[in-house]
Amino acid sequence: MLHNINITELKEECGLSAQELRKIGILEFEFEENEVLLEVHVFETYKYYGEIIESEEMRPKWYNLKDIPFKEMWPDDEYWFPYMLRGQFFKGYFLYRGQDLILKYNIETMEELPSLDHIS
């Protein structure tokens, strides 16, 4: 069911319809000034159709791999994107001070990822 929710969100937020999604990563984010630990699931797809659109949630744009604008993105993206682009399962943790300074991080590759069953 969660894959269906993510497929629906993808369509709503950028106009693309995915025929299948594969969970490839789990990221945990902690911010010094906030005790809440955020968990983000990263998915990939190579089977999609539709035209990209802009929404309140995102302004999608296609890039060549060598031109990904990491300096315009969250600082952690530069660390975990290479794992995703190689198709490796990964889990990462980032501790931030504010939104620009990573105080501590860890990324590890995994043979498989935990199922989505524990998420409500």
C-alpha positions in Angstrom: 0.0 0.0 0.0 2.8 2.5 0.8 4.2 2.0 -2.7 0.8 3.1 -4.0 0.9 6.1 -1.8 4.3 7.1 -3.0 3.3 6.6 -6.6 0.3 8.9 -6.0 2.5 11.5 -4.3 4.9 11.4 -7.3 2.0 12.1 -9.7 0.6 14.9 -7.6 4.0 16.6 -6.9 5.7 16.4 -10.3 3.2 15.0 -12.9 5.0 11.7 -13.6 3.4 8.3 -13.2 5.7 5.5 -12.1 4.9 2.0 -13.1 7.1 0.7 -10.2 9.2 2.1 -7.4 12.1 0.4 -5.7 13.1 1.5 -2.3 16.9 2.0 -2.4 17.7 4.0 0.7 16.7 5.2 4.2 17.9 8.4 5.6 17.6 9.7 9.2 17.9 13.4 9.9 18.4 15.0 13.3 18.7 18.7 14.0 20.5 20.0 17.1 17.6 22.3 18.0 14.9 19.6 17.6 14.6 16.2 19.3 12.5 14.7 16.5 14.3 12.2 14.3 13.1 12.4 10.7 13.1 9.2 8.6 13.1 9.6 4.8 12.7 6.7 2.3 14.5 7.1 -1.0 12.9 5.4 -4.1 14.1 5.0 -7.7 12.2 4.2 -10.9 13.2 3.7 -14.5 9.6 3.0 -15.6 7.6 6.2 -15.8 5.5 8.2 -18.1 3.9 11.7 -18.3 5.1 15.2 -18.5 6.9 16.9 -15.5 5.0 19.8 -13.9 5.9 22.2 -11.1 4.0 22.1 -7.8 4.2 23.7 -4.4 6.3 20.7 -3.3 8.8 20.7 -6.1 10.2 22.3 -9.2 11.5 19.2 -11.1 14.2 19.5 -13.7 16.3 17.0 -15.6 20.1 17.1 -15.3 23.0 15.2 -16.8 24.8 13.2 -14.0 27.9 15.4 -14.3 25.7 18.5 -13.9 23.7 17.7 -10.7 23.6 21.1 -8.9 24.7 19.8 -5.4 25.6 23.4 -4.3 21.9 24.3 -4.7 20.6 21.3 -2.7 20.7 20.1 0.9 24.3 19.5 1.9 23.6 15.8 2.6 22.6 15.0 -1.0 26.2 15.1 -2.2 27.0 12.2 0.2 24.1 9.8 -0.5 23.3 10.5 -4.2 26.4 8.5 -5.4 25.0 5.4 -3.6 21.6 5.8 -5.2 23.1 6.5 -8.6 25.1 3.2 -8.4 22.0 1.3 -7.4 23.3 0.4 -4.0 21.0 -0.1 -1.0 22.0 2.3 1.7 21.2 3.7 5.1 22.4 7.1 6.2 22.3 9.4 9.3 22.9 13.1 9.3 23.1 15.5 12.3 22.6 19.1 11.3 23.2 22.4 13.0 20.7 24.7 11.2 20.1 23.7 7.6 23.6 24.2 6.2 26.1 22.6 8.6 26.4 18.8 8.9 28.0 18.1 12.3 28.1 14.3 11.9 27.1 11.7 9.3 27.3 8.0 8.5 26.3 6.1 5.4 26.5 2.4 5.1 25.6 0.0 2.2 23.2 -2.8 2.9 22.4 -6.1 1.3 18.6 -5.3 1.6 16.5 -2.7 3.3 13.9 -3.3 6.0 10.3 -3.6 4.8 7.9 -0.7 4.9 5.5 -2.6 7.1 6.5 -0.7 10.2 5.4 2.7 8.8 1.9 3.9 9.3 
